[in-house]
């Protein structure tokens, strides 16, 4: 099955330009945090691929993602094209860091991507998110896999 690669990056360890275009869409990613001997429990998340090649999301400072990464910092995010489109997915695996800055700005950007903020209910949902403490969970890719056909 064909895959996409960029000649300017190591497509096994870095996102390609084509990956970034795909990941800029309002798609859900499924995040799995290693958590040591406990089996991963994938969760759908909003995410952002950054210019520096990392992938970030926001979450509460005591969320399951954060508690599990304290035991094991590895994580994987898988993003797939929706039904009705040609089959495609990108998987990013790597170690994570927790950043205390920028989470609310990230939440605001992602809410604009995923929600219609002119809808009063969605605007209220965002206000509730912004009223809570948030951190950024950043995945530093060590392996990037993809499939497209």
N, C-alpha and C positions, 0 to 999 in steps of 0.2 A: 504494500500500500504506500502511496506517495507520502512524503513528509516535506515540510518546508524548512529550509535552512538559509541563513544569510552568510555570504562569503566573508563578512567582516567580523563575525562573532563566532565563538565556539558554541554551537547550538546545543551542545550537551550540557553546558554549564551556564549559559546566558540566554536571556530573552532576545529573540530576533525582532527586527522592525515589524515583521508580519505578525509575530506574537503580540506585540504591543498594540497594534491596531485591533486585533481580535479582543484583547483584554480590556480595551477602552470602551467596549460595548456594555450596556446594562445587563450583564449576565451574572448569575449567582455562581460563586465558587463553593466548593465543598472542602472545608478545612479539616484536616486530621492532625492532631498534636500527639506525638508519640506516647508520652506519659509512662515510660518505663514498661513494666510487665503488664500493665492494664491495656486491654485491646483498644485501639483507636476508636473514637466515636465521631465520625464525620458530621459536621454541622454546616448548613448553608450560610454563606456570609457575603457581604459586600466587600469589595477589595479595590485597590488601585495599584497598577503597575507604575513605578516611578521612573523618572529619567535616569536615575543612577542604577537601574537594573534590579532593584528590590521590589517586593510586593508587600503592601501594607494594608492593614485593616484596623478598625477601632473596636474596642471592647471594654467592659468594666474591669477595673484593676483586680477584682477577685473572681472573675469569670472562670469557667471550666478550662478555657484555653490557657489562661495565665497560670492557674494552679497546676495544670499538667506540665507546662513547660518548665516549671521550677524543678521538676524531677528529671526532665529530659527536654532539651531545647529544640529538638528536631520537629519539623512540621512539613506537611504537604498540602498543597492547594491544587485542586483539579477543577478546571472550567471547561464545560462542554457547550457546543452549539445546541440551540433548541431543536426540538422535533420539527421537521418540515424543511430544515436546511441540510446541506450536505454534511456528512459526519465529520466532526472536527473536535479535538480537545487539546488542551495544553495542561501539563502537570509540572508544578514547580516544587522541588524538594530542597530543603536546606535547614540550616540552623536559624533560630529566631533571636531577636532582641526585643525588649520592651522599652519603649520610649515614652516619657511622661509629657512631652511637648507635642503640640500639633494635632491631637486627637479630635478636638472639637472642630477645627478647620477641615479635617479630613471627613468627619461626619457630615458637615455642611455640604462639601463637594459631592460626596456620594449620594446624599439625599436628593440633590439636584439631578443626579444622573438616573436614579432609580424611581423617584416619586414625582408626581405633579404637586409642587409645593403651593400652587394656587388653590388646591383643595384644602379647606380649613382643617379637616381631620388629619391630613398628612402634615400640615404645618404645625399642628398641635403635637403630633407624634415626634417631629423633629425637635420642637421646643423641650419636650420631656427628655429626649436623649441628651440635649445640650445642657440640661439642668443637672445631669449626673456626672460623676467623675468618670473619665474615660482615659485610656492609654492607647498607644499605637503598638500593635504587634507587627513586627517587620520580619519578613522572611528573606534571608540572604541566599539566593539560589546556589546550590551546589550541583544540582542536576535538573535539567529541563528536558522533558519528554513531550512529544507532540505527535498527533496523527491528523491527517487531513486527506480525504479522498472524496 
